[in-house]
Amino acid sequence: MTPASLGLLLAATAPERRTRAVRIWSASAALAAAAGPGLGGLLVQSSWRWIFLVNVPVGAVALVAGARLLPDVRRAGTGRIPDVFGARR
């Protein structure tokens, strides 16, 4: 998901603001990698079920924030029809 998230970030950001956006993206990834194991350990110590339950509110907030803040970057005419017969080879 990391390469896809960077691709989406670059497509949704104006060229003059991309450097700042990539810096924030990189800092967020580094913070998550550093804090994740510690926070996960704290959750597991209280109850292993919290590992699964904590994702529900985080996902809901991410969906709402994404729908409100992210621009629609779809472009007309770029859709492709998959080659079903060619994929079977």
Jmol script that loads the backbone (N, CA, C; Angstrom):
load data "model"
ATOM      1  N   MET A   1       0.804  -1.182   0.000  1.00  0.00           N
ATOM      2  CA  MET A   1       0.000   0.000   0.000  1.00  0.00           C
ATOM      3  C   MET A   1       0.857   1.260   0.000  1.00  0.00           C
ATOM      4  N   THR A   2       2.083   1.162   0.405  1.00  0.00           N
ATOM      5  CA  THR A   2       2.922   2.349   0.473  1.00  0.00           C
ATOM      6  C   THR A   2       3.155   2.986  -0.896  1.00  0.00           C
ATOM      7  N   PRO A   3       3.538   2.241  -1.934  1.00  0.00           N
ATOM      8  CA  PRO A   3       3.698   2.887  -3.242  1.00  0.00           C
ATOM      9  C   PRO A   3       2.383   3.461  -3.773  1.00  0.00           C
ATOM     10  N   ALA A   4       1.277   2.774  -3.529  1.00  0.00           N
ATOM     11  CA  ALA A   4      -0.015   3.283  -3.998  1.00  0.00           C
ATOM     12  C   ALA A   4      -0.380   4.571  -3.270  1.00  0.00           C
ATOM     13  N   SER A   5      -0.102   4.638  -1.978  1.00  0.00           N
ATOM     14  CA  SER A   5      -0.443   5.856  -1.235  1.00  0.00           C
ATOM     15  C   SER A   5       0.393   7.040  -1.716  1.00  0.00           C
ATOM     16  N   LEU A   6       1.662   6.808  -2.046  1.00  0.00           N
ATOM     17  CA  LEU A   6       2.482   7.893  -2.574  1.00  0.00           C
ATOM     18  C   LEU A   6       1.980   8.327  -3.951  1.00  0.00           C
ATOM     19  N   GLY A   7       1.568   7.380  -4.778  1.00  0.00           N
ATOM     20  CA  GLY A   7       1.007   7.728  -6.080  1.00  0.00           C
ATOM     21  C   GLY A   7      -0.270   8.547  -5.963  1.00  0.00           C
ATOM     22  N   LEU A   8      -1.125   8.163  -5.028  1.00  0.00           N
ATOM     23  CA  LEU A   8      -2.351   8.936  -4.800  1.00  0.00           C
ATOM     24  C   LEU A   8      -2.040  10.329  -4.272  1.00  0.00           C
ATOM     25  N   LEU A   9      -1.061  10.410  -3.392  1.00  0.00           N
ATOM     26  CA  LEU A   9      -0.662  11.709  -2.855  1.00  0.00           C
ATOM     27  C   LEU A   9      -0.160  12.628  -3.962  1.00  0.00           C
ATOM     28  N   LEU A  10       0.671  12.100  -4.831  1.00  0.00           N
ATOM     29  CA  LEU A  10       1.209  12.917  -5.919  1.00  0.00           C
ATOM     30  C   LEU A  10       0.128  13.342  -6.904  1.00  0.00           C
ATOM     31  N   ALA A  11      -0.840  12.475  -7.146  1.00  0.00           N
ATOM     32  CA  ALA A  11      -1.922  12.823  -8.073  1.00  0.00           C
ATOM     33  C   ALA A  11      -2.871  13.855  -7.477  1.00  0.00           C
ATOM     34  N   ALA A  12      -3.006  13.868  -6.162  1.00  0.00           N
ATOM     35  CA  ALA A  12      -3.968  14.766  -5.519  1.00  0.00           C
ATOM     36  C   ALA A  12      -3.363  16.096  -5.106  1.00  0.00           C
ATOM     37  N   THR A  13      -2.063  16.262  -5.280  1.00  0.00           N
ATOM     38  CA  THR A  13      -1.388  17.470  -4.816  1.00  0.00           C
ATOM     39  C   THR A  13      -0.904  18.287  -6.003  1.00  0.00           C
ATOM     40  N   ALA A  14      -1.066  19.579  -5.910  1.00  0.00           N
ATOM     41  CA  ALA A  14      -0.579  20.485  -6.953  1.00  0.00           C
ATOM     42  C   ALA A  14       0.941  20.405  -7.007  1.00  0.00           C
ATOM     43  N   PRO A  15       1.528  20.556  -8.195  1.00  0.00           N
ATOM     44  CA  PRO A  15       2.981  20.408  -8.335  1.00  0.00           C
ATOM     45  C   PRO A  15       3.802  21.300  -7.396  1.00  0.00           C
ATOM     46  N   GLU A  16       3.346  22.500  -7.142  1.00  0.00           N
ATOM     47  CA  GLU A  16       4.115  23.408  -6.287  1.00  0.00           C
ATOM     48  C   GLU A  16       4.040  23.039  -4.796  1.00  0.00           C
ATOM     49  N   ARG A  17       3.117  22.169  -4.429  1.00  0.00           N
ATOM     50  CA  ARG A  17       2.968  21.768  -3.024  1.00  0.00           C
ATOM     51  C   ARG A  17       3.413  20.325  -2.775  1.00  0.00           C
ATOM     52  N   ARG A  18       3.938  19.655  -3.782  1.00  0.00           N
ATOM     53  CA  ARG A  18       4.284  18.238  -3.654  1.00  0.00           C
ATOM     54  C   ARG A  18       5.440  17.986  -2.697  1.00  0.00           C
ATOM     55  N   THR A  19       6.433  18.854  -2.695  1.00  0.00           N
ATOM     56  CA  THR A  19       7.577  18.642  -1.797  1.00  0.00           C
ATOM     57  C   THR A  19       7.122  18.626  -0.346  1.00  0.00           C
ATOM     58  N   ARG A  20       6.297  19.577   0.018  1.00  0.00           N
ATOM     59  CA  ARG A  20       5.789  19.643   1.391  1.00  0.00           C
ATOM     60  C   ARG A  20       4.919  18.433   1.700  1.00  0.00           C
ATOM     61  N   ALA A  21       4.088  18.023   0.757  1.00  0.00           N
ATOM     62  CA  ALA A  21       3.204  16.882   0.977  1.00  0.00           C
ATOM     63  C   ALA A  21       3.995  15.586   1.164  1.00  0.00           C
ATOM     64  N   VAL A  22       5.051  15.404   0.370  1.00  0.00           N
ATOM     65  CA  VAL A  22       5.876  14.197   0.506  1.00  0.00           C
ATOM     66  C   VAL A  22       6.641  14.222   1.824  1.00  0.00           C
ATOM     67  N   ARG A  23       7.076  15.391   2.266  1.00  0.00           N
ATOM     68  CA  ARG A  23       7.734  15.485   3.573  1.00  0.00           C
ATOM     69  C   ARG A  23       6.787  15.087   4.698  1.00  0.00           C
ATOM     70  N   ILE A  24       5.561  15.560   4.655  1.00  0.00           N
ATOM     71  CA  ILE A  24       4.571  15.204   5.683  1.00  0.00           C
ATOM     72  C   ILE A  24       4.251  13.717   5.607  1.00  0.00           C
ATOM     73  N   TRP A  25       4.117  13.186   4.407  1.00  0.00           N
ATOM     74  CA  TRP A  25       3.858  11.753   4.215  1.00  0.00           C
ATOM     75  C   TRP A  25       4.991  10.922   4.797  1.00  0.00           C
ATOM     76  N   SER A  26       6.232  11.317   4.539  1.00  0.00           N
ATOM     77  CA  SER A  26       7.392  10.585   5.044  1.00  0.00           C
ATOM     78  C   SER A  26       7.486  10.661   6.563  1.00  0.00           C
ATOM     79  N   ALA A  27       7.247  11.838   7.115  1.00  0.00           N
ATOM     80  CA  ALA A  27       7.295  11.994   8.566  1.00  0.00           C
ATOM     81  C   ALA A  27       6.200  11.180   9.241  1.00  0.00           C
ATOM     82  N   SER A  28       5.019  11.135   8.641  1.00  0.00           N
ATOM     83  CA  SER A  28       3.923  10.339   9.197  1.00  0.00           C
ATOM     84  C   SER A  28       4.256   8.854   9.178  1.00  0.00           C
ATOM     85  N   ALA A  29       4.867   8.403   8.094  1.00  0.00           N
ATOM     86  CA  ALA A  29       5.255   6.991   8.001  1.00  0.00           C
ATOM     87  C   ALA A  29       6.329   6.650   9.021  1.00  0.00           C
ATOM     88  N   ALA A  30       7.298   7.540   9.217  1.00  0.00           N
ATOM     89  CA  ALA A  30       8.350   7.291  10.201  1.00  0.00           C
ATOM     90  C   ALA A  30       7.789   7.277  11.612  1.00  0.00           C
ATOM     91  N   LEU A  31       6.874   8.183  11.905  1.00  0.00           N
ATOM     92  CA  LEU A  31       6.251   8.212  13.234  1.00  0.00           C
ATOM     93  C   LEU A  31       5.431   6.951  13.481  1.00  0.00           C
ATOM     94  N   ALA A  32       4.702   6.513  12.477  1.00  0.00           N
ATOM     95  CA  ALA A  32       3.901   5.293  12.615  1.00  0.00           C
ATOM     96  C   ALA A  32       4.788   4.069  12.811  1.00  0.00           C
ATOM     97  N   ALA A  33       5.901   3.995  12.089  1.00  0.00           N
ATOM     98  CA  ALA A  33       6.809   2.862  12.236  1.00  0.00           C
ATOM     99  C   ALA A  33       7.467   2.849  13.602  1.00  0.00           C
ATOM    100  N   ALA A  34       7.737   4.026  14.155  1.00  0.00           N
ATOM    101  CA  ALA A  34       8.379   4.099  15.466  1.00  0.00           C
ATOM    102  C   ALA A  34       7.390   3.860  16.605  1.00  0.00           C
ATOM    103  N   ALA A  35       6.191   4.397  16.491  1.00  0.00           N
ATOM    104  CA  ALA A  35       5.221   4.317  17.583  1.00  0.00           C
ATOM    105  C   ALA A  35       4.352   3.060  17.528  1.00  0.00           C
ATOM    106  N   GLY A  36       4.216   2.467  16.359  1.00  0.00           N
ATOM    107  CA  GLY A  36       3.319   1.326  16.195  1.00  0.00           C
ATOM    108  C   GLY A  36       3.587   0.151  17.118  1.00  0.00           C
ATOM    109  N   PRO A  37       4.810  -0.354  17.183  1.00  0.00           N
ATOM    110  CA  PRO A  37       5.057  -1.507  18.055  1.00  0.00           C
ATOM    111  C   PRO A  37       4.796  -1.215  19.539  1.00  0.00           C
ATOM    112  N   GLY A  38       5.169  -0.041  19.982  1.00  0.00           N
ATOM    113  CA  GLY A  38       4.928   0.309  21.389  1.00  0.00           C
ATOM    114  C   GLY A  38       3.453   0.432  21.720  1.00  0.00           C
ATOM    115  N   LEU A  39       2.724   1.130  20.864  1.00  0.00           N
ATOM    116  CA  LEU A  39       1.283   1.270  21.093  1.00  0.00           C
ATOM    117  C   LEU A  39       0.562  -0.066  20.948  1.00  0.00           C
ATOM    118  N   GLY A  40       1.001  -0.873  19.993  1.00  0.00           N
ATOM    119  CA  GLY A  40       0.417  -2.206  19.842  1.00  0.00           C
ATOM    120  C   GLY A  40       0.660  -3.068  21.068  1.00  0.00           C
ATOM    121  N   GLY A  41       1.858  -2.961  21.638  1.00  0.00           N
ATOM    122  CA  GLY A  41       2.162  -3.706  22.857  1.00  0.00           C
ATOM    123  C   GLY A  41       1.291  -3.271  24.027  1.00  0.00           C
ATOM    124  N   LEU A  42       1.059  -1.973  24.145  1.00  0.00           N
ATOM    125  CA  LEU A  42       0.176  -1.483  25.215  1.00  0.00           C
ATOM    126  C   LEU A  42      -1.251  -1.988  25.024  1.00  0.00           C
ATOM    127  N   LEU A  43      -1.724  -1.990  23.799  1.00  0.00           N
ATOM    128  CA  LEU A  43      -3.074  -2.491  23.537  1.00  0.00           C
ATOM    129  C   LEU A  43      -3.188  -3.970  23.861  1.00  0.00           C
ATOM    130  N   VAL A  44      -2.176  -4.741  23.500  1.00  0.00           N
ATOM    131  CA  VAL A  44      -2.209  -6.186  23.739  1.00  0.00           C
ATOM    132  C   VAL A  44      -2.153  -6.483  25.236  1.00  0.00           C
ATOM    133  N   GLN A  45      -1.434  -5.664  25.992  1.00  0.00           N
ATOM    134  CA  GLN A  45      -1.376  -5.895  27.437  1.00  0.00           C
ATOM    135  C   GLN A  45      -2.728  -5.703  28.091  1.00  0.00           C
ATOM    136  N   SER A  46      -3.523  -4.758  27.602  1.00  0.00           N
ATOM    137  CA  SER A  46      -4.856  -4.579  28.180  1.00  0.00           C
ATOM    138  C   SER A  46      -5.797  -5.686  27.708  1.00  0.00           C
ATOM    139  N   SER A  47      -5.821  -5.951  26.422  1.00  0.00           N
ATOM    140  CA  SER A  47      -6.608  -7.048  25.856  1.00  0.00           C
ATOM    141  C   SER A  47      -6.233  -7.189  24.385  1.00  0.00           C
ATOM    142  N   TRP A  48      -6.012  -8.388  23.925  1.00  0.00           N
ATOM    143  CA  TRP A  48      -5.631  -8.603  22.528  1.00  0.00           C
ATOM    144  C   TRP A  48      -6.746  -8.199  21.579  1.00  0.00           C
ATOM    145  N   ARG A  49      -7.979  -8.150  22.055  1.00  0.00           N
ATOM    146  CA  ARG A  49      -9.110  -7.768  21.195  1.00  0.00           C
ATOM    147  C   ARG A  49      -9.052  -6.298  20.771  1.00  0.00           C
ATOM    148  N   TRP A  50      -8.384  -5.466  21.563  1.00  0.00           N
ATOM    149  CA  TRP A  50      -8.286  -4.052  21.233  1.00  0.00           C
ATOM    150  C   TRP A  50      -7.535  -3.820  19.925  1.00  0.00           C
ATOM    151  N   ILE A  51      -6.659  -4.737  19.556  1.00  0.00           N
ATOM    152  CA  ILE A  51      -5.935  -4.598  18.290  1.00  0.00           C
ATOM    153  C   ILE A  51      -6.915  -4.515  17.124  1.00  0.00           C
ATOM    154  N   PHE A  52      -7.991  -5.283  17.209  1.00  0.00           N
ATOM    155  CA  PHE A  52      -8.979  -5.293  16.129  1.00  0.00           C
ATOM    156  C   PHE A  52     -10.007  -4.176  16.299  1.00  0.00           C
ATOM    157  N   LEU A  53     -10.370  -3.871  17.525  1.00  0.00           N
ATOM    158  CA  LEU A  53     -11.404  -2.861  17.762  1.00  0.00           C
ATOM    159  C   LEU A  53     -10.921  -1.436  17.521  1.00  0.00           C
ATOM    160  N   VAL A  54      -9.644  -1.186  17.695  1.00  0.00           N
ATOM    161  CA  VAL A  54      -9.137   0.169  17.515  1.00  0.00           C
ATOM    162  C   VAL A  54      -9.205   0.598  16.052  1.00  0.00           C
ATOM    163  N   ASN A  55      -9.221  -0.334  15.131  1.00  0.00           N
ATOM    164  CA  ASN A  55      -9.264   0.003  13.710  1.00  0.00           C
ATOM    165  C   ASN A  55     -10.619   0.534  13.251  1.00  0.00           C
ATOM    166  N   VAL A  56     -11.676   0.207  13.955  1.00  0.00           N
ATOM    167  CA  VAL A  56     -13.011   0.664  13.532  1.00  0.00           C
ATOM    168  C   VAL A  56     -13.132   2.185  13.611  1.00  0.00           C
ATOM    169  N   PRO A  57     -12.883   2.836  14.753  1.00  0.00           N
ATOM    170  CA  PRO A  57     -12.996   4.303  14.761  1.00  0.00           C
ATOM    171  C   PRO A  57     -11.938   4.994  13.910  1.00  0.00           C
ATOM    172  N   VAL A  58     -10.735   4.427  13.864  1.00  0.00           N
ATOM    173  CA  VAL A  58      -9.679   5.027  13.036  1.00  0.00           C
ATOM    174  C   VAL A  58     -10.089   4.974  11.563  1.00  0.00           C
ATOM    175  N   GLY A  59     -10.625   3.852  11.116  1.00  0.00           N
ATOM    176  CA  GLY A  59     -11.083   3.729   9.736  1.00  0.00           C
ATOM    177  C   GLY A  59     -12.247   4.645   9.427  1.00  0.00           C
ATOM    178  N   ALA A  60     -13.182   4.783  10.375  1.00  0.00           N
ATOM    179  CA  ALA A  60     -14.326   5.667  10.160  1.00  0.00           C
ATOM    180  C   ALA A  60     -13.876   7.119  10.025  1.00  0.00           C
ATOM    181  N   VAL A  61     -12.955   7.546  10.879  1.00  0.00           N
ATOM    182  CA  VAL A  61     -12.442   8.916  10.791  1.00  0.00           C
ATOM    183  C   VAL A  61     -11.699   9.125   9.475  1.00  0.00           C
ATOM    184  N   ALA A  62     -10.920   8.140   9.052  1.00  0.00           N
ATOM    185  CA  ALA A  62     -10.180   8.258   7.792  1.00  0.00           C
ATOM    186  C   ALA A  62     -11.128   8.349   6.594  1.00  0.00           C
ATOM    187  N   LEU A  63     -12.201   7.564   6.596  1.00  0.00           N
ATOM    188  CA  LEU A  63     -13.161   7.630   5.487  1.00  0.00           C
ATOM    189  C   LEU A  63     -13.867   8.976   5.421  1.00  0.00           C
ATOM    190  N   VAL A  64     -14.293   9.490   6.561  1.00  0.00           N
ATOM    191  CA  VAL A  64     -14.975  10.785   6.584  1.00  0.00           C
ATOM    192  C   VAL A  64     -14.018  11.902   6.177  1.00  0.00           C
ATOM    193  N   ALA A  65     -12.800  11.889   6.730  1.00  0.00           N
ATOM    194  CA  ALA A  65     -11.825  12.927   6.386  1.00  0.00           C
ATOM    195  C   ALA A  65     -11.446  12.855   4.907  1.00  0.00           C
ATOM    196  N   GLY A  66     -11.284  11.654   4.385  1.00  0.00           N
ATOM    197  CA  GLY A  66     -10.948  11.506   2.977  1.00  0.00           C
ATOM    198  C   GLY A  66     -12.047  12.012   2.058  1.00  0.00           C
ATOM    199  N   ALA A  67     -13.292  11.708   2.402  1.00  0.00           N
ATOM    200  CA  ALA A  67     -14.415  12.161   1.577  1.00  0.00           C
ATOM    201  C   ALA A  67     -14.551  13.681   1.603  1.00  0.00           C
ATOM    202  N   ARG A  68     -14.199  14.298   2.712  1.00  0.00           N
ATOM    203  CA  ARG A  68     -14.367  15.742   2.827  1.00  0.00           C
ATOM    204  C   ARG A  68     -13.160  16.525   2.304  1.00  0.00           C
ATOM    205  N   LEU A  69     -11.961  15.976   2.454  1.00  0.00           N
ATOM    206  CA  LEU A  69     -10.763  16.770   2.191  1.00  0.00           C
ATOM    207  C   LEU A  69     -10.067  16.456   0.870  1.00  0.00           C
ATOM    208  N   LEU A  70     -10.178  15.230   0.394  1.00  0.00           N
ATOM    209  CA  LEU A  70      -9.438  14.855  -0.808  1.00  0.00           C
ATOM    210  C   LEU A  70     -10.171  15.275  -2.074  1.00  0.00           C
ATOM    211  N   PRO A  71      -9.436  15.786  -3.051  1.00  0.00           N
ATOM    212  CA  PRO A  71     -10.078  16.174  -4.318  1.00  0.00           C
ATOM    213  C   PRO A  71     -10.374  14.942  -5.169  1.00  0.00           C
ATOM    214  N   ASP A  72     -11.325  15.103  -6.076  1.00  0.00           N
ATOM    215  CA  ASP A  72     -11.654  14.037  -7.020  1.00  0.00           C
ATOM    216  C   ASP A  72     -10.684  14.157  -8.193  1.00  0.00           C
ATOM    217  N   VAL A  73      -9.785  13.173  -8.336  1.00  0.00           N
ATOM    218  CA  VAL A  73      -8.749  13.269  -9.358  1.00  0.00           C
ATOM    219  C   VAL A  73      -9.002  12.351 -10.546  1.00  0.00           C
ATOM    220  N   ARG A  74     -10.214  11.824 -10.649  1.00  0.00           N
ATOM    221  CA  ARG A  74     -10.531  10.975 -11.808  1.00  0.00           C
ATOM    222  C   ARG A  74     -10.529  11.807 -13.070  1.00  0.00           C
ATOM    223  N   ARG A  75     -10.041  11.220 -14.129  1.00  0.00           N
ATOM    224  CA  ARG A  75     -10.004  11.912 -15.413  1.00  0.00           C
ATOM    225  C   ARG A  75     -10.888  11.166 -16.395  1.00  0.00           C
ATOM    226  N   ALA A  76     -11.642  11.906 -17.174  1.00  0.00           N
ATOM    227  CA  ALA A  76     -12.544  11.289 -18.136  1.00  0.00           C
ATOM    228  C   ALA A  76     -11.754  10.621 -19.250  1.00  0.00           C
ATOM    229  N   GLY A  77     -12.201   9.448 -19.650  1.00  0.00           N
ATOM    230  CA  GLY A  77     -11.610   8.767 -20.788  1.00  0.00           C
ATOM    231  C   GLY A  77     -10.361   7.966 -20.484  1.00  0.00           C
ATOM    232  N   THR A  78      -9.968   7.833 -19.224  1.00  0.00           N
ATOM    233  CA  THR A  78      -8.763   7.070 -18.915  1.00  0.00           C
ATOM    234  C   THR A  78      -9.076   5.645 -18.494  1.00  0.00           C
ATOM    235  N   GLY A  79     -10.351   5.296 -18.411  1.00  0.00           N
ATOM    236  CA  GLY A  79     -10.710   3.939 -18.020  1.00  0.00           C
ATOM    237  C   GLY A  79     -10.382   2.950 -19.128  1.00  0.00           C
ATOM    238  N   ARG A  80      -9.926   1.779 -18.745  1.00  0.00           N
ATOM    239  CA  ARG A  80      -9.581   0.756 -19.725  1.00  0.00           C
ATOM    240  C   ARG A  80     -10.425  -0.471 -19.477  1.00  0.00           C
ATOM    241  N   ILE A  81     -10.695  -1.174 -20.543  1.00  0.00           N
ATOM    242  CA  ILE A  81     -11.423  -2.420 -20.438  1.00  0.00           C
ATOM    243  C   ILE A  81     -10.396  -3.533 -20.240  1.00  0.00           C
ATOM    244  N   PRO A  82     -10.531  -4.339 -19.188  1.00  0.00           N
ATOM    245  CA  PRO A  82      -9.528  -5.376 -18.967  1.00  0.00           C
ATOM    246  C   PRO A  82      -9.555  -6.417 -20.077  1.00  0.00           C
ATOM    247  N   ASP A  83      -8.388  -6.940 -20.408  1.00  0.00           N
ATOM    248  CA  ASP A  83      -8.235  -7.975 -21.417  1.00  0.00           C
ATOM    249  C   ASP A  83      -8.412  -9.328 -20.725  1.00  0.00           C
ATOM    250  N   VAL A  84      -9.657  -9.784 -20.623  1.00  0.00           N
ATOM    251  CA  VAL A  84      -9.962 -11.016 -19.916  1.00  0.00           C
ATOM    252  C   VAL A  84      -9.333 -12.221 -20.597  1.00  0.00           C
ATOM    253  N   PHE A  85      -9.411 -12.268 -21.905  1.00  0.00           N
ATOM    254  CA  PHE A  85      -8.871 -13.426 -22.637  1.00  0.00           C
ATOM    255  C   PHE A  85      -7.347 -13.417 -22.616  1.00  0.00           C
ATOM    256  N   GLY A  86      -6.722 -12.255 -22.671  1.00  0.00           N
ATOM    257  CA  GLY A  86      -5.271 -12.173 -22.634  1.00  0.00           C
ATOM    258  C   GLY A  86      -4.706 -12.513 -21.260  1.00  0.00           C
ATOM    259  N   ALA A  87      -5.492 -12.266 -20.210  1.00  0.00           N
ATOM    260  CA  ALA A  87      -5.031 -12.541 -18.852  1.00  0.00           C
ATOM    261  C   ALA A  87      -5.013 -14.028 -18.556  1.00  0.00           C
ATOM    262  N   ARG A  88      -5.709 -14.841 -19.327  1.00  0.00           N
ATOM    263  CA  ARG A  88      -5.795 -16.278 -19.072  1.00  0.00           C
ATOM    264  C   ARG A  88      -4.594 -17.048 -19.582  1.00  0.00           C
ATOM    265  N   ARG A  89      -3.775 -16.438 -20.387  1.00  0.00           N
ATOM    266  CA  ARG A  89      -2.650 -17.152 -21.002  1.00  0.00           C
ATOM    267  C   ARG A  89      -1.611 -17.506 -20.006  1.00  0.00           C
TER     268      ARG A  89
END
end "model"
wireframe off; spacefill off
backbone 0.3
color backbone group
